[in-house]
Amino acid sequence: MFALVAEETVVDLDQALWQVWKAMEVPEGFRAEIIEGAIEMSPTGGHRHFSVNRRLSKALDRYLAGTGFSSAQDGNVIAGLKVLIPDVFVAPDEDDEIEHPEGLGVVASSVALVVETVSPGKEGRQRDRVLKHRAYATAGIPVYVIIDDYDDGGAVTVLSGPDPERGAYARSERTPYGEDAVVPEGPAKGFVVGPGITGERRG
């Protein structure tokens, strides 16, 4: 009795997604990230989203002046074959410390802090609160700040103490809009995300 064994082609999903992502032409007004075994396409934010991130980035740059770190917006943060695009992030000023070998963005190991301003809709909230929480923790990003208009009138949650093995942060501090949320560590330690950035409570 003979058995015919079909030859199997083993596809490395991460490598395949990486190659597809590099070849993509992303439409204007969208961004493409590789998160948890999929390419996630999402629209860039509206005026409120843009305004919060702009105020935040300007305030961070004032706070970080002279430290050798600064903020950036909507850049590729690359962890292995994963690609994340935070609304705002903090990294060293020197390109040779942070640039990805293929020139496609910055390496996640150089990033001290990431910020996401939650977009409206169920998918946006799921992406920033759950998927990116796991992704940033897995990448070992020390501090993840979530600015969330849709969290009971608005809140800032500061996550720290990443555990890459579990894909989770050890510490979480939630601060309602109208009060001051404080970055606990890193080059932006002591930086306040307060009403001057988020506005007061909403709704």
N, C-alpha and C positions, 0 to 999 in steps of 0.2 A: 504494500500500500504506500502510495506516494502522496506527499502533501506539498502543495504549491504555496510558497511564502512570498507574498508581495513585498517588494522592496519599499521601505518606508523612507520618506523624506522628512527629516527633522528640521523644523523651521524655528530659529531663535526669534521669538516674538519681539523681544526688546530690540534686537538688531534690525528686524524688519520695520518696526515702527520708526526707529531712528532714521533709516534710509528714506522712508516715505516722508517723514517730517522735513528732512533736509531738502527734498525735492519739491515740496509743496509751494505753490504760489498762493499765499493767504490773501483773500480779498481785503481791500481797504476797509478799515473799521472793524476788523476782526483780529483775533489772535489765536494761535494754535499751541497747545501744550501737550506733553505726553505725561499722563497721570494714570497710574494703576492699570497698565496694559491697554490703554486706549489713547487716541489722539482726541483731545477735547477742543472743540472750536467754540469760542464765545465772543460776543460783541464787546467792543470797548464801551465804557460807561458813558452816561449822559452828563448834563451840565453839573448836577449836584455831585456826582461821583468825581468828575474832573476837578471841581473846585475844592473839595475836601482834600484830595491827593496833592493838589498844587500847594495849598496852605501848609499841609503836613511837610512836604518836601522842602519848602522854603524855611520853615521853622527848624527842621532838622539840620539844614546846612548852616544856619546861624549858630545852632548849638554845637555843631561838630567842628566849627572853624578852628584851624590850628591843630587838630588831632590826627591828621593824615587819613581821615575817613570823610565820606560825603554820601549824599543820597542820590539815587537814580530812580527813574520811573519807567515801567513797562519794558524792562530788558529781560533777556533770556538768562535764567539761572539754571545751570546744568549740573545734574548729579548723576554721574555715570551716563546712562542712555535715557534718562528722564529729563524733561524740559518743563520748567515752571516759569511763569511770568507774573511776578508780584506787581501790585499797583505801585508800591514804593519799596526800595530796599537800601540797606546801608552796607558799603564795602570800602576797602582801601582805595585811595586815590591812584596808586601806582598800578599801571596796566599790567606790568610783568608779574605782579602778585596775584592777579585775578583772572586774566584772560584765558578762556578755554583754548586748548591746543589747536583746534580747527578755526579759531576766531569767530565762533558762533554765539558767544555770550560770555558770561563770567562763570567760574566754577563755584559750586555751592559751598565748598569748604572755606571760601574767602568771605562769605556773606555773614554779617553779624546780626542782622535783623531784617525781617520781611513784614510788610503790611498789606493786608487786603481790605478794601472797602467793599462791603457786601453789596452785590447787585440785586435788583428786585427779581422776584420770581423764585419758585421752588428750586429750579436747577442751580441758580446763582447761589442760593443759601446752602444747598447741599455741597456744592463745589468748595466754597470758602470755609464752611464750618466743619465739614467732614473729610472730603477728599484731600483738600490742601493741608488740613491739620495733620493727617497721616503722612502726606508727602513731605512736608517741611520737617516733621520730626524724624522721618526716616533718613532725610538728607543731613540731619544733624544741625539744622539752622538753630542757633542758640535762643532767639526770641522771635515769636510770631505774634503780631498785633492784629486783631480783627476789629474793624470799625463797622458797626452793624446798626443801621437805621431801623431794622425790623425786629430788634430784640427788645420788646416791651418798652417802646418809646425811645429806644436808642441806647446802646451800651458799647463800651470799649472793653474787649477781653484781651489780656496780656498773658500769653503762654510762654513758659520757659522750662528749662531742664529737659531737653529732648532725649528720648530713649529710642535710638534708631532700630533696635531689635523689635520693639513693640509697636513702633510707628505712633508714638503718643508722647505728650508732654507731661512731666511730673507735676508742674505747678500751673494753676490757672487763677487769674484774678480778674473778676468782672466789675466794671465801674460804670454806673449809669451816666448818660449824657448830663452835663451840668456840673459834674465833679471831675477831678483830675486823676487820670490813669498814669502811672509812672513806670517807665522802663526800668527793670530791676538790675540789669547787668550789661556788660559790653561797652563799646565806645560811646553809646548813647545813654549810658546809665544815668538816671535822674531826669531824663527828658520827660516832659509832661504832654500827654495827649488830652487836652481839655476843651472847654467850650469855644476857645478861640479857633480851634481846628474843626471840631465836630458840630458846633452850634449847641443850642439847648435841647432839652427833651422834645421829641416830636410826637404829634398825635395825642 
